[in-house]
Each structure stands twice: as structure tokens, then as C-alpha cells.
Amino acid sequence: MIAIWDDSDESRSDEDSNEEVAQIALMALKEEEEKEEDEVTYGELVLIVEKYSSMIASLKKKVKTLVNENEELKSINLAKEDNSNEIEVDLLENEVAYLEKENRNLKEEIDALKKTFSKFSNSSEKLENLLGMQRYVFDKAELGYEEMNNVKLYQTFFERKERIEKEKVEKVQIKKKIVKISCDYCGKIGHTSFICFHKKHAMFKKNMNNSCNFCGKYGHTFSS
């Protein structure tokens, strides 16, 4: 009985050890399989490198395109600013030319008024001299009351002549004001709508986004 028991114990211990070895072997196989799954082959690495290299090259092209577009936009903005400045200078030159012409016209009007006033002053002096001579004659004659009446007549004549001369000057001024041209766009006197600064400035703002098909500049069209 004792011998039989010992044999059974040994067989059981052998079975237990075999199971442990089998489990250890299975665990080792699983670890090797996991390692193999985690490992990347050289071919896979090459494919990954090629993929990201292609992506980098594509991004570089996009960056280069964006840089070129940015430079083109900068050039367009500079061209617009230059064209805008040129148009502004032209408008200011036209305004200066108009003001110079208006200044010349005003000087001519002043010179004409000075001549008229000079003639009027000379006429007044001559009339005063004539009245003085007549007074001297009246003093010699000692006419008394009749002398005073004659002086009043001459004074009335002088006042009437002065009033007539003044009316002539006023009529000349009114006539010149009527003859002056006026602008149909802004309503100012002294120029027409063809050279009106305000009209050209408004047209410039309106056509700022248009470009000429002939010269390529902004601010005007080929037809204008």
C-alpha cells in the first residue's frame, strides 16, 4: 500500500510540473507574438518615410504659392496707391489752375474798378473846381440870396452826377456777376462741371475698383 501511494504521488507531481512548463511555454509564445506584432519592418518604415516626405513636399508647394500670392497682392495694393496718388495730384493741379484763373479775373475786375474810380475822382475834382470858380464869381458879384440858390443848384448837380456814376459802377458789377459761369454739379460759380474738382473726386471714388483694359491701371476704364 505504501509503495502504491508513493507512485501515485510521484505521478501527480510529474503532471503538475508538466502543466507548469506548458503554461510557461504558452506565455513565452504569446510574448514573442506580441513582440513580433509591435516590431515594424524596414519596408514599412520606407513607406512611412515616403508618405510623410510627399506630405512635406506638398505643404512646401502650398507655402510657396501663398508667398507668391501675397507678393502679388502687395504689388496690386502699391499700384492702386500710386494710381490714387496720381489722380489726386491731377485733381489738385486742376484746382490750382482754376484758382489761379479766378485770381487773375479778380485782379482784372479790381483794375477796372480802380480805373472807374479814378475817372470818377477826376470828374469830381473838376466839378469842385468849377463850383469854386463859380463861387468866386458870385462873391465878386455880391448877389446874396440868388448866389446861394445858384450854389445849391450846382451842389444838386454834383450829387446827381455822383449818383449816376455810382449806379454805372453797380450795373457793371451786376453784369459781371451775371456773366460768370456756374457748375451744374456743385453749384459753385467760376467753373463748369467738366473741370469740377468735387465731381472728379466723386468719379474717382466710384471707379476706384475698376481697371483700364488698355494700361491696366486702377481708377479709370478704357472708355474714359
C-alpha positions in Angstrom: 0.0 0.0 0.0 2.8 2.3 0.9 4.6 1.7 -2.4 1.4 2.3 -4.4 0.8 5.6 -2.6 4.3 6.8 -3.4 3.9 6.0 -7.1 0.7 7.9 -7.2 2.2 11.0 -5.6 5.1 11.0 -8.0 2.8 10.7 -11.0 0.8 13.6 -9.7 3.8 15.8 -9.1 5.0 15.0 -12.6 1.7 16.1 -14.1 1.7 19.3 -12.1 5.3 20.1 -13.3 4.3 19.4 -16.9 1.3 21.7 -16.7 3.5 24.5 -15.3 6.0 24.0 -18.1 3.2 24.1 -20.7 1.8 27.3 -19.2 5.3 28.9 -19.2 5.8 27.9 -22.8 2.4 29.4 -23.8 3.2 32.6 -22.1 6.6 32.8 -23.8 4.9 32.2 -27.2 2.4 35.0 -26.5 5.1 37.4 -25.6 7.0 36.6 -28.8 3.9 37.0 -30.8 3.2 40.4 -29.2 6.8 41.5 -29.8 6.5 40.4 -33.5 3.3 42.5 -33.8 5.0 45.6 -32.2 8.1 45.4 -34.4 8.0 47.3 -37.7 9.7 46.0 -40.8 12.1 48.1 -42.9 9.7 48.1 -45.8 7.0 49.6 -43.6 9.4 52.3 -42.4 10.3 53.1 -46.0 6.6 53.5 -46.9 6.0 55.8 -43.9 9.0 58.0 -44.8 7.9 58.3 -48.4 4.3 59.2 -47.3 5.5 62.0 -44.9 8.1 63.2 -47.5 5.3 63.6 -50.0 3.1 65.4 -47.5 6.1 67.8 -46.7 6.7 68.5 -50.4 3.0 69.3 -50.9 3.0 71.6 -47.9 6.1 73.4 -49.3 4.3 74.0 -52.6 1.3 75.4 -50.8 3.6 77.7 -48.8 5.4 78.9 -51.9 2.1 79.5 -53.7 0.8 81.5 -50.7 4.0 83.6 -50.6 3.7 84.4 -54.4 0.0 85.4 -53.9 1.0 87.6 -51.0 3.6 89.3 -53.1 1.1 89.8 -56.0 -1.4 91.4 -53.6 1.3 93.7 -52.2 2.1 94.8 -55.8 -1.5 95.4 -56.6 -2.0 97.5 -53.5 1.1 99.5 -54.3 -0.2 100.1 -57.8 -3.6 101.2 -56.5 -1.9 103.6 -54.1 0.3 105.0 -56.8 -2.6 105.4 -59.2 -4.7 107.0 -56.5 -1.9 109.5 -55.7 -1.5 110.4 -59.4 -5.2 111.1 -59.7 -5.2 113.1 -56.5 -2.3 115.2 -57.9 -4.1 115.8 -61.2 -7.2 116.9 -59.3 -5.2 119.3 -57.1 -3.4 120.7 -60.2 -6.7 121.4 -61.9 -8.0 123.1 -58.7 -4.8 125.2 -58.5 -5.2 126.2 -62.2 -8.8 127.2 -61.6 -7.9 129.3 -58.5 -5.1 131.0 -60.4 -7.5 131.8 -63.2 -10.1 133.1 -60.8 -7.4 135.2 -59.1 -6.5 136.8 -62.5 -10.1 137.6 -63.1 -10.5 139.2 -59.7 -7.3 141.3 -60.4 -8.7 142.4 -63.7 -12.0 143.4 -62.0 -10.1 145.3 -59.4 -8.1 147.1 -62.0 -11.2 148.0 -63.9 -12.8 149.4 -60.7 -9.7 151.4 -59.9 -9.8 153.0 -63.4 -13.5 153.7 -63.0 -13.0 155.2 -59.5 -10.0 157.3 -60.9 -12.2 158.7 -63.6 -14.9 159.4 -61.1 -12.5 161.2 -58.8 -11.1 163.3 -61.6 -14.6 164.3 -62.6 -15.4 165.2 -59.0 -12.3 167.3 -58.7 -13.2 169.1 -61.9 -16.7 169.7 -60.7 -15.5 171.0 -57.4 -13.1 173.3 -59.2 -15.9 174.6 -61.4 -18.0 175.2 -58.3 -15.2 177.0 -56.7 -14.8 179.3 -59.7 -18.5 179.9 -59.8 -18.5 180.8 -56.1 -15.6 183.2 -56.7 -17.7 184.8 -59.4 -20.7 185.0 -57.1 -18.6 186.6 -54.4 -17.5 189.2 -56.9 -21.0 189.9 -57.9 -22.3 190.1 -54.3 -25.6 188.5 -55.3 -26.6 187.5 -51.8 -29.7 185.2 -51.8 -29.5 184.5 -55.5 -25.9 183.4 -55.1 -26.9 180.8 -52.5 -29.6 179.4 -54.8 -27.1 179.0 -57.6 -24.6 177.2 -55.3 -27.4 174.9 -54.2 -28.2 174.2 -57.9 -24.6 173.3 -58.5 -24.4 171.1 -55.4 -27.6 169.3 -56.6 -26.0 168.8 -60.0 -22.8 167.4 -58.3 -24.8 164.9 -56.2 -26.9 163.8 -59.2 -23.7 163.2 -61.2 -22.1 161.3 -58.3 -25.3 159.1 -58.0 -25.2 158.4 -61.8 -21.6 157.3 -61.7 -22.2 155.1 -58.7 -25.2 153.4 -60.5 -23.0 152.8 -63.5 -20.4 151.0 -61.3 -23.1 148.9 -59.7 -24.5 147.9 -63.1 -21.1 146.9 -64.3 -20.6 144.7 -61.2 -24.1 143.1 -61.5 -23.5 142.4 -65.2 -20.1 140.7 -64.4 -21.8 138.6 -61.8 -24.5 137.5 -64.2 -21.9 136.7 -66.9 -20.0 134.4 -64.5 -20.4 130.7 -65.2 -21.6 128.2 -62.6 -21.1 124.5 -62.1 -24.1 122.2 -62.6 -22.6 119.6 -60.2 -21.5 121.5 -57.1 -23.3 124.8 -57.8 -20.2 127.0 -57.4 -19.6 130.0 -59.6 -16.4 130.3 -61.8 -16.2 126.9 -63.4 -18.2 124.2 -65.2 -18.9 120.6 -64.3 -16.3 119.4 -66.8 -13.5 120.7 -64.6 -15.3 120.4 -61.3 -12.9 119.1 -58.6 -15.7 117.6 -56.5 -17.2 115.8 -59.5 -13.9 114.3 -60.5 -13.2 113.3 -56.9 -16.6 111.5 -56.7 -15.9 109.7 -60.0 -12.5 108.6 -58.8 -14.0 107.0 -55.7 -16.7 105.3 -57.8 -14.2 103.9 -60.3 -11.5 103.0 -57.8 -12.3 99.3 -58.1 -12.3 99.4 -61.9 -9.2 98.9 -64.0 -8.3 100.0 -67.5 -8.2 97.3 -70.2 -5.5 99.2 -72.0 -3.0 100.3 -69.4 -4.0 98.0 -66.5 -4.2 100.9 -64.0 -7.0 101.3 -61.5 -9.2 104.3 -61.1 -10.4 104.6 -64.7 -11.7 102.5 -67.6 -10.6 102.3 -71.2 -13.7 104.2 -72.5 -13.0 107.2 -70.1 
